Amino acid sequence: MSDDALTPLTEDWTSALVVVAHPDDVEFGAAAAVARWTGQGKSVVYCMVTSGEAGIDSLPPEECGPVREAEQRDSAAIVGVEAVDFLHWRDGVVEFGIPLRAAIAREIRRHRPDIVITNNFRDSWGGSAPNQVDHTAVGQAALHACQDAGNRWIHTEQLTDEGLEPWGGVREVWAAGSPRSEHGVDTTDTFDAGVASLAAHRAYIEGLGWEQFDPAEFLEGMSRDAGRRLGVRHAAVFEVFGLSFGE
């Protein structure tokens, strides 16, 4: 076994909440894993903090947001996800803090997942280029919101005004694509579904000016290396954070 071998993710769970900053964040690496899990009968819900409305230079935000929301719903359906929530925070200027933690804790208390999945929120993707600020804010907030959601004395208005009970049942948070990933999941059988889900973001990809962009080629570059580390053809990588709700 190689020194950088991945440990298989546990799959003895039934529900997951995916919390990311933008439409397309799941599709750049983790959607094939989602397709695997929905194919096993697991429930997966997507929560997009923004609508990605600042993502296409040629479209003003009020036009871009609805386009990107529609593409995300189509993309999610390809990998078996029916529920896609948008929190409508302003794209590009999301800040880590109590309001964001509260917004994500609300979604956790609503959906009561076993696992919360987010994107890499490290400073980079492993090279010199910095990660995007919305990614780091949302990922960090998602991690801490899982702790918040289990404590009835945090964000108490959600209990008193909205009738949301605490939920301390999130076992782990998984950050997809983290450069510190030590876990992985076999996506060999669902790789094509992941490709199709990325291709569904057609307006976004065209808006970036990526005329020669090939979703399959792009995803294969990552999934094959991850697959080598897991001993399969294709895989997705995750950094795993265990949770404890005690003091």
C-alpha positions as CSV (number, residue, x, y, z in Angstrom):
1,M,0.0,0.0,0.0
2,S,1.3,3.5,-0.9
3,D,2.2,6.0,1.7
4,D,-0.6,8.3,0.5
5,A,-3.3,5.6,0.5
6,L,-6.8,6.8,1.3
7,T,-9.1,5.3,4.0
8,P,-12.6,4.4,2.7
9,L,-15.3,6.7,4.0
10,T,-17.9,5.0,6.2
11,E,-21.3,4.5,4.5
12,D,-23.4,3.3,7.5
13,W,-25.5,6.4,7.4
14,T,-28.8,7.3,5.9
15,S,-28.9,11.1,5.4
16,A,-26.6,13.9,4.4
17,L,-26.8,17.7,4.1
18,V,-24.5,19.3,1.5
19,V,-23.7,22.9,2.4
20,V,-21.6,24.9,-0.1
21,A,-21.2,28.5,-1.2
22,H,-22.2,28.4,-4.9
23,P,-24.0,26.4,-7.5
24,D,-21.4,24.2,-9.2
25,D,-19.3,23.8,-6.0
26,V,-20.5,20.2,-5.6
27,E,-20.0,19.3,-9.2
28,F,-16.3,20.2,-9.3
29,G,-15.4,16.9,-7.7
30,A,-18.0,15.5,-5.3
31,A,-21.1,15.0,-7.4
32,A,-20.1,11.5,-8.5
33,A,-19.9,10.5,-4.8
34,V,-23.4,12.0,-4.2
35,A,-24.7,9.8,-7.1
36,R,-23.2,6.8,-5.4
37,W,-25.0,7.5,-2.2
38,T,-28.4,8.4,-3.6
39,G,-28.1,5.1,-5.6
40,Q,-27.7,3.3,-2.3
41,G,-31.0,4.9,-1.2
42,K,-29.5,7.5,1.1
43,S,-31.2,10.9,1.4
44,V,-29.1,13.9,0.3
45,V,-30.2,17.5,0.4
46,Y,-28.3,20.4,-1.2
47,C,-28.0,23.8,0.5
48,M,-26.5,26.7,-1.5
49,V,-25.6,29.7,0.6
50,T,-25.6,32.0,-2.5
51,S,-27.1,31.7,-5.9
52,G,-23.8,32.3,-7.6
53,E,-25.1,35.5,-9.1
54,A,-21.7,37.2,-9.3
55,G,-20.2,34.3,-11.3
56,I,-20.9,35.4,-14.9
57,D,-19.3,38.7,-16.0
58,S,-21.7,39.2,-18.9
59,L,-24.8,38.8,-16.8
60,P,-26.0,41.2,-14.1
61,P,-26.7,39.5,-10.8
62,E,-30.5,39.8,-11.0
63,E,-30.4,37.8,-14.3
64,C,-27.5,35.5,-13.4
65,G,-28.9,34.2,-10.1
66,P,-32.1,32.5,-11.5
67,V,-30.0,31.0,-14.4
68,R,-27.6,29.4,-12.0
69,E,-30.3,28.2,-9.6
70,A,-32.0,26.5,-12.5
71,E,-28.8,24.9,-13.6
72,Q,-28.1,23.7,-10.1
73,R,-31.5,22.0,-9.8
74,D,-31.0,20.3,-13.1
75,S,-27.5,19.2,-12.1
76,A,-28.7,17.9,-8.7
77,A,-31.4,15.8,-10.3
78,I,-28.9,14.0,-12.5
79,V,-27.2,12.6,-9.3
80,G,-30.5,11.8,-7.6
81,V,-30.9,14.9,-5.4
82,E,-34.4,16.3,-5.4
83,A,-34.2,19.0,-2.7
84,V,-32.0,22.1,-3.3
85,D,-32.3,25.0,-1.0
86,F,-30.9,28.5,-1.6
87,L,-30.2,30.8,1.3
88,H,-29.7,33.9,-1.0
89,W,-26.6,35.3,0.7
90,R,-24.8,37.8,-1.5
91,D,-22.3,36.0,-3.8
92,G,-18.6,36.9,-3.4
93,V,-18.9,38.7,0.0
94,V,-19.9,35.9,2.3
95,E,-18.3,36.4,5.7
96,F,-17.7,33.9,8.5
97,G,-19.5,34.8,11.6
98,I,-22.5,34.2,13.9
99,P,-25.1,35.1,11.3
100,L,-23.7,32.5,8.8
101,R,-23.4,29.9,11.6
102,A,-27.0,30.5,12.6
103,A,-28.2,30.2,9.0
104,I,-26.5,26.9,8.5
105,A,-27.5,25.6,11.9
106,R,-31.1,26.3,11.0
107,E,-30.8,24.1,7.9
108,I,-29.1,21.3,10.0
109,R,-32.0,21.5,12.6
110,R,-34.5,21.4,9.7
111,H,-33.0,18.4,7.9
112,R,-31.4,16.5,10.8
113,P,-28.6,14.8,8.8
114,D,-26.2,12.2,9.9
115,I,-23.4,13.7,7.8
116,V,-22.7,17.2,6.7
117,I,-20.7,17.6,3.5
118,T,-19.0,20.9,2.4
119,N,-16.2,22.0,0.1
120,N,-12.5,22.4,0.9
121,F,-12.2,25.4,3.2
122,R,-8.4,25.3,3.6
123,D,-6.4,28.4,2.4
124,S,-5.7,26.8,-0.9
125,W,-6.4,23.7,-3.0
126,G,-2.8,22.5,-2.4
127,G,-0.9,24.9,-4.6
128,S,0.0,28.6,-4.4
129,A,-3.3,30.0,-5.6
130,P,-5.6,31.0,-2.7
131,N,-9.0,29.4,-2.2
132,Q,-12.1,31.5,-2.9
133,V,-13.2,33.5,0.2
134,D,-16.8,32.3,0.1
135,H,-15.6,28.7,0.2
136,T,-13.5,29.2,3.3
137,A,-16.2,31.1,5.1
138,V,-19.0,28.6,4.3
139,G,-16.9,25.5,5.1
140,Q,-15.7,26.9,8.4
141,A,-19.3,28.0,9.3
142,A,-20.7,24.6,8.4
143,L,-18.3,22.8,10.7
144,H,-19.1,25.0,13.6
145,A,-22.8,25.2,12.8
146,C,-23.0,21.4,13.4
147,Q,-21.8,22.0,17.0
148,D,-24.3,25.0,17.3
149,A,-27.2,22.9,16.1
150,G,-26.8,20.4,18.9
151,N,-26.8,23.1,21.6
152,R,-30.2,24.4,22.6
153,W,-28.7,27.5,24.2
154,I,-27.2,28.7,20.9
155,H,-29.4,30.4,18.3
156,T,-32.3,30.0,20.8
157,E,-34.7,32.0,18.6
158,Q,-34.8,29.1,16.2
159,L,-36.3,27.0,19.1
160,T,-38.6,29.6,20.5
161,D,-39.8,31.4,17.4
162,E,-39.5,28.7,14.7
163,G,-40.1,25.5,16.7
164,L,-36.8,23.9,15.6
165,E,-35.5,21.4,18.1
166,P,-31.7,20.9,18.6
167,W,-30.0,18.3,16.5
168,G,-26.8,16.8,17.8
169,G,-26.9,13.8,15.4
170,V,-24.3,15.0,12.9
171,R,-21.5,12.4,13.2
172,E,-18.9,13.9,10.9
173,V,-18.3,16.8,8.5
174,W,-16.7,15.9,5.2
175,A,-14.8,18.6,3.2
176,A,-14.6,17.5,-0.4
177,G,-11.3,18.2,-2.3
178,S,-9.3,19.3,0.7
179,P,-5.6,19.1,0.2
180,R,-5.5,17.4,3.6
181,S,-7.8,14.6,2.6
182,E,-7.0,11.2,4.0
183,H,-10.4,9.5,3.1
184,G,-12.0,8.6,-0.2
185,V,-14.9,6.9,-1.8
186,D,-15.1,4.8,-5.0
187,T,-16.9,6.7,-7.8
188,T,-16.0,4.4,-10.6
189,D,-19.6,3.4,-11.3
190,T,-21.0,6.9,-11.0
191,F,-18.2,8.9,-12.6
192,D,-20.3,9.5,-15.7
193,A,-23.2,10.9,-13.7
194,G,-20.7,13.3,-12.0
195,V,-19.5,14.5,-15.5
196,A,-23.1,15.0,-16.6
197,S,-23.9,17.0,-13.5
198,L,-21.0,19.3,-14.1
199,A,-21.9,19.7,-17.8
200,A,-25.4,20.8,-16.7
201,H,-23.8,24.2,-15.6
202,R,-23.6,25.2,-19.2
203,A,-24.2,28.9,-18.9
204,Y,-21.7,29.2,-16.1
205,I,-19.0,27.3,-18.0
206,E,-19.6,29.4,-21.1
207,G,-19.6,32.6,-19.1
208,L,-16.1,31.8,-17.9
209,G,-15.0,31.6,-21.5
210,W,-13.8,28.0,-21.2
211,E,-14.5,27.2,-24.9
212,Q,-12.4,24.1,-24.8
213,F,-13.5,22.9,-21.4
214,D,-14.2,19.2,-21.2
215,P,-15.9,18.2,-18.0
216,A,-14.9,14.5,-18.3
217,E,-11.2,15.4,-18.9
218,F,-11.2,17.9,-16.0
219,L,-12.8,15.5,-13.5
220,E,-10.8,12.5,-14.6
221,G,-7.6,14.4,-13.8
222,M,-8.6,14.4,-10.2
223,S,-10.5,11.2,-9.9
224,R,-7.9,8.9,-11.3
225,D,-5.2,10.1,-8.9
226,A,-7.7,9.7,-6.1
227,G,-8.6,6.3,-7.4
228,R,-5.0,5.2,-7.4
229,R,-4.8,6.1,-3.7
230,L,-7.9,4.1,-3.0
231,G,-7.1,1.2,-5.3
232,V,-10.0,1.8,-7.7
233,R,-10.4,3.5,-11.1
234,H,-12.1,6.7,-10.0
235,A,-12.6,8.2,-6.5
236,A,-13.4,11.4,-4.7
237,V,-11.4,12.6,-1.7
238,F,-12.6,14.2,1.6
239,E,-11.1,15.6,4.8
240,V,-13.1,14.2,7.7
241,F,-13.9,16.1,10.9
242,G,-15.3,14.1,13.8
243,L,-17.7,15.9,16.1
244,S,-18.3,15.9,19.9
245,F,-21.1,17.9,21.5
246,G,-19.8,17.6,25.1
247,E,-18.0,20.4,26.9
